[in-house]
Amino acid sequence: MPALGLTGGIGTGKSAFCAALRRYLPMEIFDADQCGHELLAEDAGVQRAVAAAFGARIFDSDGKPDRARLRDIIFADPVKRRTLEQILHPAIRARWMDLAMDAARSNQWFGADIPLLYETNAQSYFSAIVVIACSPETQRARLLELRRLPAETAEKIIATQFDLAAKIARADYLIWNDSSLSSLDRQARRLAGTLQQYPTHG
């Protein structure tokens, strides 16, 4: 089956949409953010590279990279952010590409939730791209009220991502997540119906 790329911006509701889509279209959806968290927590090679790049101060009392501390550092310094991306992104991409190749030989849909899909030029690997978006006001409110991010941190993170309007312009499908979970569910159901029309093989 073809592979589906899912992206958007921080706080636009990608995870909620992926959960809704799976209710109507059984599929594996790779979570790039979660993969990055797992690499930092469990991969010895990644941890050595992080220690070499950022020093021992970045580790917590359990000897794991402190993600909150790391986030503050990389979003205050573009050079450090690129350094971390160079450590994590190749490993993350290798994982989802292996899964996508397996899915291509089967009748099972595969999706990859990749926040920086366009920023990392991964779009050519997918048959279709879904962008989950919302208004700037809703996006910022979610970051401040639900994720409890400081306003300055939220703005820095948003600034590192492509403008949502640019992502929308390049999308094959747009999910507008500015209201209720029931609205998101209806859009997931409609998209699943469309995707089920793709020819199968395997």
C-alpha positions, 0 to 999 in steps of 0.5 A: 500500500502507499505510505501516508505522511502526516504533518502540521505544526506543534499544537495543531492536533496531529496525535489526536487526528492520528488516533481518530484516523486509526478508528476508521482505517486500521494502520500503523502510524509511526510517531517521529516525536516518540521515536526521538524520545525513545532514542534519547532515553534508550539508544547508547549511541545517541546518548554518547553523541548528545554527551559529546555535543552538549556535555554532562550537564544535559543529563538527569540523575538517572543518566538520561538526557533531560528533554526539557533542559535540552529543549531550552538549549536548542530553541535558544541556539539554532546551531545547537538545534541543528546539531541535535537534529543531525544526531536524531534525524538520520536514525528516525528516518531509517526507522520509518523508511524500513516500516514504509518499505514493509507496508509497500509490500503488503495490503496494510496502510502505513502512516508517518506522523512527522512534524518536520516532514517538509523541513527535512524534505521527506515528502517525496517518500509518501504517496500523499501528505495530510496537513493537520492545521488550525488558526494561529490563535488556537495553536498558541492557546494550546501550547500555553494552556494545555502544554504549559509552555512559556510564551517565549518558548512556544514562539521559538518552537513555532519559528523553527517550523515552516509557516502553516500556510506554506504547508497547507499549500503543499498538502494533498489533504487538509484537516482543519482542527480548530474546533471539537473532537467530533469535528476532527472525527468526522474529517478522519472518517471522510479521509479514511473513506477516500484512502480506502479507494486506493488500489491494493496489492500484495 
